Amino acid sequence: MRLRLAIAAMLPVLALAACGTSTASQDAGPTRTVEHAMGETKVPMAPKRVVVLDTDKLDSMVSLGLAPVGAAQAQENQTWPDYLGSALANTKPVGTLQQPNIEAIMALKPDLILGSKFRQAAFYDKLSKIAPTVFTERVGITWKENFLLDAEALGKKEQAQQLLSAYEARAKEIGAKYSELQVSIVRFMPTEIRMYGPQSFSGIVLEDAGIPRPEVQQLKDQEDRRFGKLSQENIAKADGDAIFYTAYGENAAKAQAEVTGGPLWKNLKAVKSGNAHNVDDEIWMTGIGVTAAGKILDDLDKYLAPLA
């Protein structure tokens, strides 16, 4: 009798322990092992319910004809990128890039989580207890490697390689028409102005196309060559045969309007000749994927054609 009572008393404890075990460790069918920034993880052969924790992974999934069940947002209550169309209509928000909502992720019962060591390393242990979790190392400069790793985790690496090859071939084809031009990339942030260099996402797209950059925007004196800072006083460093500029958020758009309405901006060669173009920040800066890269090529071909 005492033995039966002891066993009965232990059942709730055992049940709680079972609830606390990682769903990642439960046998959900055949798996593949994927090496990534945090080690090795066994992932389902064909994941069905994927949560993504960075903007590049939204692009990755849509590019591969998929859609995540949940995704982190750059800022709370932000809408999904317009350039990805309606593919994310049913995707649920799960916190922000810097602060993913663990409870919201758990509620979606994912079978794969894709994130970034650069942004979410501190959350990896918690996330990997919910579902198999695969992290890329960095963001931006390694966007092609990241795409291939995300695709490997999704069981779509061959398709991803084909998409990348097609993009690179198109970049060379388009860029060949504009190899005599120098193109400048500028981004207005809420508290600063940036010129984007060769290690930025959009800078890499221009490099793939073989389109030259102004010498000052090569950022050769910097270890981190993603971007350099500008002020209104030295805005001349933003000049080129053409300028492509964006703003990150509403406050940055106000700062952009102030600068582009001023005399120093209006005195730039590209502005005077009508070759300064306000483009989509979601595509040029935060897209960081093969679909966004293709749309940058669209912009280049559209706006540079009159100069060729």
N, C-alpha and C positions, 0 to 999 in steps of 0.2 A: 504493500500500500504506500509506504513512504517513498519507495523507488518511483512509483507511478506519479506521486505528487511532485517529486523532484524533477522528473522529466517534463511534466506539465508546466512547472515554473520556468523551465529553461526554454520552452518553445518560443515565447515572445522575444527573448534575447536572440535566439537563433534567427528568428524572422527578421529582426532589425539588422543583424549582422549581414544577412543575405541582401537586404535592401541597400546596405552600404557598400557592397562589393562593386567593383568596376563592371559596368556593362561592357566595357572594352574587352574584358577577359572572358566573357561568356561566349560559348561556341555558337556563332550565327551562320555557320556554313563555311565553305572554302575561303581561304584567305591568301593574300600575297604579302610578302615582307617588303616594306619600303624604308630605305635609308634616308634620313633627313637631319635637320639641324639639331635635333634633340636625341638622336640615336636611331633605333630601328623600331618599327611598329608594324604589326600585322593588321592589314586592312581587308575589308570584304572585297571579293572579286569585282563586284559591280555595286558600289554604294548607291543607296536609294534616297537616304535622308541626310543631306550634307548641310552643315553649318559652316559659314566662312567668316573670318574675323579681320579681313583687310580688303580694301577697295580693289586691289589687283585681282583678287580671287573671284569677285563678282564678274569681272571681265573674262577671266579664265573659264568659268563655268558656262556663261552665255555663249562665248566663242565656240565651246564644245557642244552646244545644243542642249545644255542642262540648266537647271535652276536650283539654287539652294533653298532649303526650307526655312533657314534663318540666316541673318547676316548682321554683323556689327556695322554701325554707322560712324562716319567721320565726326559728326556732331549729333546730339540728341534731336529727334524729330526731323532729321534731314530726310528728304525724299531720295529715292533710288536714282542713279544717273539716267537722265533723259536719253542719252545716246544708246542705251541698251534696250530701249523700247519697252514693250509690255512683258518681257520675259520674266521680270521680277515681281509681277503683280501679286503673287501669293506668298512672297517671301516675308517672313516676320522679322522685325527688329529685335536684336538681342544685345542691347547696350551699345557702347561706343568702342572704337578701336583700342583706346587706352584702358577702358573699364568694361570689359564684357560682362553681361549679366548671367552669372552661372545658373541661377534658378530658371531663367527664361530658356537657356540652352537645354537644360535637363528636361524641361517640359516638352520640348520638340522631339525628344527621343531620337537623336541623330545616330547614324551608324558610321559617320566620319566627320571629323572637325578639321578644317584647314586654317592655319594661322601663321603668324610670323614671330620668330624668336626676338627680333628687333623690338616688336611692340608688346608681345604677350608672354614673354618668358616666365614671368612671375606666376602666371595662371596655368602653366602647362600641367602640373601635377593634378590639379583639380579637374581640368578639362579631360585629361587622359583617363580619369576614372569614370567619366560619362560615356566616352566613345573613343575608338582609335583616333589619335590626334597626330597630324603631320604638320610640322613647322618648316617654312623656308627660313633662311638665315637672315637676309636683309631685304630691303625694299628698294625699288627704283633701278639702280645700276645693274642688278642681276635679274631684271624682269624676264628675260628669255629663259634663263635657268629655272626661275621660279615657276613659270608657266609649264615647263616640262615636268617639274616635280609635282605640281598640283595635278597635272594630267595623269602622271603615273599613279598617284593615289586614287584617282578617279577611274583608272582602267582605260584611259584614252590617250596614252602617250604617243602612239603612232599617228593618230589624228592631229594631235598638237604639233608634232614635227612637220607634218604636211602643211598645216596652217602657217607655221613660222617660215618654212621654205618659200611658200607662195608670197608671203608678206615681203621677205627679203628680196625676192626677184622683182616684185613690183616697185619696191623702194629704189632699186638700182635703175629701173626703167624710167621712173618719174624723175629721179634726181639727175639723170644724164642731161636732161633738158635745161637744168638750172645750175650747172656746175661753175658758172662764172659769177654767180651772185653770192653776196654775203648776207646771211639771214640772222637777225637778232631775236632773242626770246626774252620777254620781260614779264614778271608777275608782280602784281600789287597784292601785298599782304595787309592786314589791318594796321600794323605798326611799322612796316618797312617796304621798300621796293627791292626786288631781286632781278638780277640778270642770270639766266640759266646757262650752265656750261655743258661740257661734253659728257659728264657722268650723270646728268639728269635723264629722266625718261624721254622727254621731247628732244633733248640734245642727242641722245643715242639714235633716235629715229632720223634726225637730220644727218648724222654720221653714216647710218646705214644707206641713206640716199646719196651720200657723197656731196652734200650741199655745204659749202664752206661757211664758217662763222667769223665774225669780227675777231681780230687778234685778242682784244681785251677780254672777250668772252670765252677764250680758251682757258682762262683761270690757271695759267701755268705756275703761278707763284703760290697756289693753294694745294694743300694735301687733299682736302675734300673739294672736288671740282664739280660738285652738283650745281652750286649757285654762289654768286657773290652779291654783296649788298650795294645798292645805289642810294643816292639822295637826290632831291630835286636839283641841287647845285651841280652834281656831276652826271646828270641824266644824259649828257652827250655820249657817255659810254654805251648807251642803249641803241645808238644809231647803227644803221646798216642799209643795204639796198632795200630791204623790207624788214619791218618789225611785226612780230606776232606777240600780242600782249593779252593777259588774262587778269582776273581779280578773284581772290578766294574769299567769298562771302560778301554780305551786304556792306559791312564797314570798309572792307578793302575796295569795294566798288565806289564808295564815296571818295576815298583817297585817290583812286584812279581818275575819277571825274575832275577832281581838283588839279591834279598834275597835268592831265592831258588838255585841260582848259587853259593852262598857263603858257607864258611866252617861251620858256626854255624848251618845252616839249614841242611846241609849234614850230620852233626853229630847226628841228632835226630834219636831215635830208629826206628820210623816208616819209616823214609826216608831210613835208612840203610837196612831195611828189605824189601823195595819195597812196603810199604803200605801207601804211601802218594799219594793222588789222586787229580788231578786238575779237578774240576767238574764245571758245568754250573751255573754261578751266577744268571741267570734268573730263574732257578729252585730252587736253594737252598736259595736264599736271597730275590728276588723281586717277585717271583711267588705268595707266600702267599695265596694259595688256595688248594682245594682238589686234583686237577689234578697235581699241582706241588708237593704236599705232596706224592702222589702216585709214582711220578718219583724219589723222594728222596729215597723212599723204594726200588725202582728198583736198584738205585746206591748202597745202603747198601747191598742188597742181592748179587749183582754182585761182589763187591770189598771185602766184608768180608768173602765170602764163603771159600777162601783158608785158612783163619785163624781159622775157626770153628773146 
